[in-house]
Amino acid sequence: MSDMPKFVHINEEGPREGFQIEKGPISTTQKIELIDALSETGITHIQAVSFVNPKRVPGWADADEVVEGFTAKPGVKYTALVLNDKGLERAVASDKLHVRGTISLTASEKFLMRNQRRTLAENIEAQRGMISLFKQHEVDVNRVSVMAAFGCNFEGNIAASQVLDMVRSGMTLANDSGLNIKEIGLADTMGWATPQDIYRTVGAVRDAYPDHEVVLHLHDTRGMAVANALAGLQLGVAKYDATVGGLGGCPFAANAGASGNICTEDLVFMLGEMGIETGIDLDKLIEVAKLAEDIVGHPLPGSVKVGGNLRTLREQVNAA
């Protein structure tokens, strides 16, 4: 437990994750409303949109309009998901977005074929091209990320050795291009991870790359996301992707897909009860989770928006 962080940085991905999978229709105005509300909670990093092919992800056909419409709050970084040259050009064209480069790899070839229609080898070459484009646009590249790092609906279990192979491939690409990688992102894209998987795979990556910061992207398909985050905390992981209300999921993962990421307000609640700071106002975040639920028009899986903030409830009890 000595590695437990004192502060955790949360990258809010609710807008991008949620609106890529919701059947909708979700209006451009509603998307902007959610982003603006999140900006007032103390969250300092919001992945706002996805610049992808609208034929494959119709929920983000209005990405440019959303970026134009939201109000950028000082101190908040707004990013976009970018997977190809067209997406990068759209992101760079905006003066509101913080454009950062990532070497994006996948541990499961079967999932990669469904998600991006590439083999592992083809994706390596595609990442070489993306690195060139990042450099051309003077975009800093400081992360290697691996999707399907803990299991796959199409390939089954993913060994830690497979993940390490992908990380090594990413580091080789980075070294060949003179890049300084600082972060290693590991995504439980289809919600296969258990705490034991987190200990094994994150532990192996930390042992191999002790000077790099691990970032976890956890899905809650089997209700393990908070438990997996706790396992990550015990290994010193201090950066997490999360989605307000538990929005989102992967549209290319069969077998009912992968439900939303770890719920932001549930994670913030747990961290607060553990004495770990996030800089986020939980009460405000709970209200945004309720807003998100109203926007999508169906119940979202987050628990704290229903149960409430214990800190606030304690104050009410003590004042009674």
C-alpha positions, -999 to +999 in steps of 0.1 A: +000+000+000+030+023+002+026+033-035-009+047-029-011+081-046-021+113-027-037+129-057-054+112-087-059+129-121-091+120-139-096+123-176-133+127-182-144+109-213-182+109-208-191+131-238-168+112-263-175+077-250-212+083-243-223+099-275-204+074-297-227+046-286-260+061-276-288+054-301-301+089-296-307+111-313-287+133-290-287+169-302-256+190-307-270+215-281-273+187-255-238+175-261-225+211-256-246+214-225-230+183-209-194+195-218-201+230-204-216+215-172-185+192-167-163+222-171-177+236-139-170+206-116-132+210-111-124+184-138-093+197-157-093+173-186-123+165-208-122+143-240-150+162-256-155+147-291-144+120-315-132+128-350-141+096-367-159+084-398-196+094-394-207+063-413-191+041-386-199+063-356-229+084-366-232+098-330-202+120-337-212+133-372-215+167-355-181+168-338-170+200-355-202+218-345-198+206-309-163+219-307-174+252-321-202+255-296-189+246-262-174+272-239-137+266-231-131+272-195-096+284-185-076+257-168-095+228-186-079+209-214-103+196-240-092+168-263-106+147-291-102+111-301-081+110-333-074+078-352-063+089-387-050+118-407-084+133-414-093+133-377-059+149-368-064+177-394-099+184-379-085+185-344-056+208-353-079+232-371-096+240-338-082+266-314-101+251-285-086+216-284-054+204-267-041+181-294-018+154-280-003+124-299-006+088-288+009+057-303-023+035-303-018-002-303-040-032-295-032-065-278-059-084-296-056-088-334-092-100-337-106-070-320-083-047-340-097-061-373-133-053-361-124-019-347-100-006-374-099-033-400-061-038-396-038-066-386-013-060-358+015-055-384-006-031-405-014-011-374+023-007-365+029+008-400-002+030-396+013+043-363+045+052-381+024+073-405+005+089-376+038+098-359+049+115-391+017+134-391+020+144-355+055+157-362+043+175-393+017+194-372+041+199-343+020+177-319+037+163-289+036+125-286+042+112-251+020+081-247+019+045-258-016+030-253-027-006-256-064-015-261-079-049-251-050-052-226-069-075-201-091-097-223-111-098-255-146-110-265-131-124-297-097-136-286-102-146-250-077-140-222-048-116-230-015-125-213+006-099-197+034-109-222+011-099-251+006-065-236+044-061-230+051-071-266+028-043-277+043-018-253+078-027-266+066-022-302+053+012-292+085+021-275+105+010-305+084+032-328+089+061-304+127+055-302+130+053-339+113+087-342+131+104-313+100+107-291+100+109-253+073+086-240+061+094-205+029+075-202+017+039-209-021+036-213-037+002-206-074-002-216-098-028-204-118-022-236-143-050-231-144-052-193-126-085-188-103-074-160-104-084-124-081-071-096-058-101-101-054-091-138-046-056-128-020-067-104-005-091-130-004-069-161+001-035-145+028-050-123+046-065-153+045-031-172+057-012-141+085-037-136+096-033-173+091+005-174+095+018-139+101+054-151+068+056-170+034+065-156+006+040-161-029+053-171-059+030-167-090+030-189-115+007-172-149-006-184-175-018-159-191-046-180-190-070-150-191-045-122-153-048-115-143-012-125-141+003-090-124-029-076-099-027-105-092+010-098-085+001-062-060-025-074-044+001-096-042+026-067-024-001-047+002-003-075+006+035-076-015+043-106-026+079-103-043+086-137-076+072-148-101+077-176-137+078-164-171+088-176-198+108-158-228+085-149-209+056-164-217+067-200-203+050-230-190+017-242-173+002-272-195-001-303-173-027-319-173-052-290-199-079-295-217-099-268-236-068-256-205-047-262-187-032-232-206-011-209-195+024-199-162+033-183-157+034-146-182+060-134-165+093-126-186+102-096-183+067-081-145+069-085-143+104-071-164+093-041-142+063-033-110+084-036-125+111-014-134+086+013-098+072+011-084+107+016-071+109-020-076+143-036-089+149-071-097+186-072-133+177-083-165+189-065-184+157-060-218+174-054-215+193-086-205+161-104-235+143-091-258+169-106-240+166-140-245+128-138-282+134-134-281+158-164-264+131-184-291+106-175-318+132-186-300+137-219-297+101-229-332+093-217-325+062-197-310+051-164-272+053-162-253+028-140-236+052-116-244+045-079-234+077-061-258+099-081-285+077-065-270+071-030-256+106-026-223+120-012-217+107+022-197+138+032-227+159+025-250+135+043-228+134+073-229+172+075-267+171+073-269+145+101-245+165+123-264+197+117-298+181+126 
